[in-house]
Amino acid sequence: MVSTTTRTTAAAPGRSSLADPGHQAFVILRTAFTVAPILFGLDKFANLLVDWPTYLAPWIDGIVPGSAQAAMYAVGVVEIAAGVVVGVAPRFGGWLVAGWLAGIVLNLLTLPGHYDVALRDVGLLLGAVALARLARHHHGARP
């Protein structure tokens, strides 16, 4: 019986091949977590996708100054900034987005009728953590 094995050599950190599935996953997640927060952040100013202030839990609305829409403007700025950080520094940006999504999940879990969206955002949070972990290897890792 003849056994054939295919050996692949791992590329050095920061010099991954586009043929490497791990690098492909990194590129997909980096692109998604750069573009999506920027687009959703911009929509906080337009409310085209949804009426964003309705996604703000009343207890948070009571804490932040101004209206719920004003709070959504601030959220939009943070989301745009987070998307830019992911694009520039995904090792840090992945964790930033994961933390931001944890806050969103907390908000949604305290807002009846939005548990399905909270569950989706837990999945996104895990994707952001995966991005941060992949970026350690595929984006200029330090020893």
N, C-alpha and C positions, 0 to 999 in steps of 0.2 A: 504494500500500500504506500502510495506516495502522498506526502502531505505538503501542501503549499501554504506558506504563510506570507502575508503581505506585511512588510514592516514600514511604518511611517515614522519619520523623525519629527519630533515636535519642534516647531519654530521657536526661536528665542523670544522671550517676552517682548512685546512691542513690535515684533516683526512677524506676525502671524500671516499665514497664507490665506487667501480668499477661498481656497479649496477646503480649508479646515472647517468642519461643522461647528466647532466651538467659536471660531472667529466669525462665521456666518451668523450664529446666534447673537454674538456681541453686536455686530453691525445692525441686525434687525432690531434688537432691543434699544440700542443707542438712537437709531433713527426714530423709532416709535416714541421713546420718552423725551426726545427733543421736539418733535413736531406736535404731538398731541397736547402737551401742556401749553405750548405757545398758542395753538389754535383755540383750545378751550379757554385759555386766559383772555385772548382777544374777544371771544364770544361773551365774556362777562360784561363787556361794554355794549354789546349789541343785543343780547338776549335772542338771538336767532334760533338757536337749537332748543332752548328751553327757557322758562322764566326762572332764572337762577336764584333770585331771592327766596323762592319757595323752598329751596333746598337748605336754607339756613335755619338751624334749630332755634326756637324762641329763646332758650336760655343764653345762647351765644349772641343773638340779636340784642338781648338785654344788656350784655356786657360791653359790646363794641359801641363806640360813639356813632351817632348818625343813623341813617336808615339802613335797612337790609341791602338795598341796592348799592349804597356807598360801601358797605362791607364787601360786596361782590366786586366792586372796582378794586379794592385792596387785594382781594383774593386773585383777581385777574393779573395784577402786577406781579404778585408772588409767583403765580404759575408761569407767566412769561419768563421771568427771571430764572426759575427752576429749569425750564426747557433750554434756555441758553447755557446754563451751567452744565447740564448733561452733555450738550453738544461740545463744550470746550473741555470740561474736566469730568468725564463719566464716572471715574472712581469715587469722587465726592458727590457728583450730581445724582447718581443712583441712590445713595443713602439719603440725600436731601429730598428727593421725590418720594422715597419710601416713608420717610418721617411725615411729610406733608400728607400723603395718602392715609397714614395712620390717624392723623387729625381729622381728615374727611370722614373716615370710617366711624370714628367716635361721634362726630356730629350727626351722621346719618343713623347710627344706632339709637340716638336719643330723639329721633324724629319719626314718629309712627308712619308706616306706609312706605318707607324707603329702605327696608331691609334688603330687598333684592339688589339695589344699587350698592349698598354697603358690602354685600357679598362679592359683587363684581370688583369693587375697589380693593378688597382683600386680595383678589387674584392679581390685580395691577400692582399692589404693594409687593407681592412675592416676585413679580416680574422685575420690579425696580431693584429688589435685593439681588436677584440673579444678574442683572446688569452690573451692579456694583462689584459683585464677585468676579464676573467675567472680565470686567475692565482691569482688574488687578493683574490679570495675565496678558490680556490682549491690547492694553493701552499703556505702554511705557511703565511697566511695573518696576518698582525699586526693590533692591535686595532687602 
